[in-house]
Amino acid sequence: MNPIFDFFLGPYEDRELSLIILEATAFLFGIASVVYAKREDIMVYPTGLVATAITTYIFFVDRLLGDMMMNFYFSIMSIYGWWNWARRKNNREFVVKISRTSTKEKWVGFGLFLLTLLVTFGVYKAFGAEIKVTNYVDILTSGIFFTGMWYMANKKLENWTLWIIGDIITVPLYAYRGWGMFSLQYLIFTVLAIQGYLAWKKDLDKTLQTSLK
């Protein structure tokens, strides 16, 4: 077999069929969620909720506590984002629109990033799990994604920048851990995140030009 296929598919030979099916399901719903996010479609949240709930369970089984915490948080933020994106003014115009982060929001995001690092590190310690180099990478990406999810729930353009950075780091991390489908998923996420950034920026620039007329 091709070495690349061996690298991605080899770990699945000894994995339970139920976990493989769950990972495949999370893979499909995760891709759908990012596609919806790129389109600024509220379906990003119900599809994302399915993906993150399944993934939380998978990583709990595999004792990847940082990833588990990240996806648990995604599930909570999906509920908040779903509500926030659905809000309308006078039952017509959406309240939350695409915008850039203010200086205050940047500091809040940075604070959330640091808090996430501390909480995730604390979870590893609380469970008595050995913290290896890959776990520190996991802790770092948790902080990036937590902040990105909060920005996305508030339709901040910068959410895509954080997704791109986190996705690029996560692709080799999951491949190394033997989660081939998740690694491929985050590779696709990277491409979609770049497209999402360009689409949202185009929409924001168009809105700003209209407001100046």
C-alpha positions, 0 to 999 in steps of 0.5 A: 500500500502507498506509504501515505495511505499506510500513514493515515489508514494504518491506525484504523486497523486496530480501532473499534468500528464504532469509533471509526463510524463516529469519526466519519460522522463528525468529519462530514458534519464538521465540513458542512459546518464550516461551509455554512459558516463561510456562507454566513448561514445559521446552519453552521451551528446545528451541524457544528453541534453534532460534530463537536458533541461526537468529537468530545466523546471520541477524545474523552475515550482517547484521553486527549483532554485538551481536544475534548475540552476544546470540543466541549466548549465548541458545543456550548458556544454553538448554542450561544452562537446559534442564538446570537446569529438568530437575533433580529431587529423588528423581526426583520434585520439581523442584529449581529453583522460581520465586523472587525474586532475593536481594540477592547475585543482584541484584549478580551480575545487575548484574555480568553486565549490565556484563560483557556491555556490555564484551564486546559493545562489544569484539566490535564493535571486534574485528570493526572494525565502525562503532559507530552510535547504534543499535549502542549501543542494541543493546549496552544490550539485549544486557546486559539480555537476557543478564541476563534469560536467566540469571535465567530459567534459574534461575527468578527472577521478575525475568527477566520485568521485564528481558524487558519492558524489553528487548522495549520497546526492541527493537521500534522498533530492529528496525523501524528496521533493516528486520527487520519480523518480528523487530520484530513478534515482540518486540512479541508478546514484550512482551505475553507477558512481561507475562503471564508475569510475572503468571503466575509471580507468581501461582504464587509467591504461591500457593507462599508462602501454602501454605508459611505454612499 
